[in-house]
Amino acid sequence: MSATADPDEPLLAALRAAVGARHVLTDPDLTAPHETDWTGRFTGRARAVVRPGDTDEVAAVLRACAAAGVPVVPQGGNTGLVGGGVPGDGEVVISCTRLDALDPVDLEAAQVTVGAGATLARVQAHARAAGLAFPVDLGARDSATIGGMVATNAGGVRVLRYGAMRAQVVGIEAVTAAGRVVRRLSGLVKDNAGYDLPGLIAGSEGTLAIVTRVRLRLAPAWAQRVVALVAVDGVAAAQRVLAAVRGEVAALEAAEFMFADGVELVCSVSGTTPPFPQPAPAYLLLECADRADPTDALAGALADLPEVRDVAVATDGPGRARLWALREGHTEAINSLGVPIKLDVSLPASALPGFAERVPQVVQAIDPGARTVLFGHLGDGNLHVNVVGADASGHAIDDAVLRLTVELGGSISAEHGIGRAKLPWMALHRDTDDVAAMRAIKAALDPTGLLNPDVLFPPEA
């Protein structure tokens, strides 16, 4: 090899042979979108961005990287919030967006097999066209991909009724670090022949295998929906309202929580009218869906509850969308104030009110100029903590909020994963033996540490 030869050329040649030259990106202008995460907080350098078109190509790419000893970072829609899908320094990024095939819906089983690169919105539309529904939903539906959602065990707004992403996975196809294909796509609901590898790979954040196809459970496409925005005095009041509704309305599938400052910010940024003439300290957004109209059942459950200060109800599509916009508009509105510190935590129900009260105080004690906006999924105890205007205090704020979470019996990651962002706090939440067990699984499937290095596991002492 000459003194001026590119040391990466043998690897790049192997990658081009695997997927075609046009799908191996090395130009900085082309790789840049893959090197920074959605929040803008995490960035790195990719040796190359490779875009395989099928499972065999993924396997060939992994074999080439393994032979060269070069680690890889799997990436879907790059909508992650903890830096788990962007390179650190010189990894090969495997973009899964071309793995976007949609198989015909299996109506008898109420299942469908889809490519890991298919977006959530496309899968939802595909199921809807067949008269069914894919029940997981989140704001990034147009760009979030199924493979990434499985890898992070994404939750979204309907966990209350259907569970998170892992609960929808009835089969998986994935490629290990050695380029071997694990394929379990039969869709059998009962299959106890050995370890549940699909359940293990779901939530593993790309550290055990790269997901290429997924067999998904589908749900009925309910014909009737109603959304209610309930004005309340705070978290405890919202919990009492939710408990009353859950006890009476089987059709309840979403329960979202917001504070007055967040709703005011959304209205200000979007130019929409506030939901009520008199603002309330907090708001609970409820959605029910069923074959028959659930409006009367929801109204009956809310009637005469002392915690309800006011309520707005919508049954038509545009009306429901307007109420949901108050919740889904939070992320964009918060981002308009600057790059936020975003923490995704879950708490026991009994600890939620105290946590919501203490978090702004904890942040203010560290940085009086910082602004804290909370919102989240009340039905599963998941709150999103957003802090803006505290760039110089980010690490201290992360530390304080996550320590408070663990102190109150919660989890430092509810649905976003650990990624690179939360590595320093894994020891708070998982003890030594717990982490050792996970490391053993990682070592068995990826003995050389090829897959997504520096994600999920803190460096060993």
JOKA-V928634 format. One record per backbone hydrogen bond with DSSP energy under -1.0 kcal/mol. NH is the residue of the N-H (numbers start at 1). CO is the residue of the C=O. Records with the same first field share a line. If there is no record, write none. Layout:
# JOKA-V928634
NH: CO ; CO
This chain:
# JOKA-V928634
5: 2
9: 6
12: 8
13: 9
14: 10
15: 11
16: 12
17: 13
18: 14
19: 15
20: 16
23: 20
24: 21
25: 49
30: 27
31: 27
32: 28
34: 31
35: 32
37: 42
44: 35
47: 91
49: 25
50: 93
51: 23
58: 54
59: 55
60: 56
61: 57
62: 58
63: 59
64: 60
65: 61
66: 62
67: 63
68: 64
70: 65
72: 450
73: 92
75: 94
90: 45
92: 71
93: 48
94: 73
95: 50
96: 75
99: 96
100: 98
103: 113
106: 111
107: 105
110: 106
111: 106
112: 216
114: 214
115: 101
116: 212
117: 99
118: 115
120: 144
121: 141
123: 119
124: 120
125: 121
126: 122
127: 123
128: 124
129: 125
131: 128
132: 127
133: 219
141: 138
143: 140
144: 140
146: 118
147: 116
149: 145
150: 146
151: 147
152: 148
154: 149
157: 137
162: 158
163: 159
165: 154
168: 165
170: 215
171: 215
172: 184
173: 213
174: 182
175: 210
176: 180
179: 176
182: 174
184: 172
194: 192
197: 195
200: 196
201: 197
202: 198
203: 150
204: 201
205: 151
207: 204
210: 175
212: 173
213: 173
214: 114
215: 171
216: 112
217: 168
218: 110
219: 133
222: 220
224: 290
226: 288
227: 314
228: 286
229: 312
230: 284
231: 310
232: 282
238: 234
239: 235
240: 236
241: 237
242: 238
243: 239
244: 240
245: 241
246: 242
247: 243
248: 245
249: 245
252: 249
253: 287
254: 287
256: 285
257: 376
258: 283
260: 281
263: 259
264: 260
265: 261
266: 262
267: 263
268: 264
269: 265
270: 266
271: 267
282: 232
283: 258
284: 230
285: 256
286: 228
287: 254
288: 226
289: 251
290: 224
298: 294
299: 295
300: 296
301: 297
302: 298
303: 299
305: 302
308: 305
309: 231
312: 229
314: 227
320: 316
321: 317
322: 318
323: 319
324: 320
325: 321
327: 324
328: 324
329: 325
330: 327
333: 329
334: 330
335: 331
336: 332
337: 334
338: 335
341: 387
343: 385
345: 383
346: 411
347: 381
351: 348
355: 351
356: 352
357: 353
358: 354
359: 355
362: 358
363: 359
364: 360
365: 361
367: 363
370: 367
371: 388
373: 386
375: 384
376: 257
377: 382
378: 255
379: 255
382: 377
383: 345
384: 375
385: 343
386: 373
387: 341
388: 371
393: 390
397: 393
398: 394
399: 395
400: 396
401: 397
402: 398
403: 399
404: 400
405: 401
406: 402
407: 403
408: 404
409: 406
410: 405
411: 346
420: 82
421: 82
422: 418
425: 422
426: 423
429: 425
430: 426
435: 431
436: 432
437: 433
438: 434
439: 435
440: 436
441: 437
442: 438
443: 439
444: 440
445: 441
446: 442
449: 446
452: 72
455: 452
456: 419
457: 455
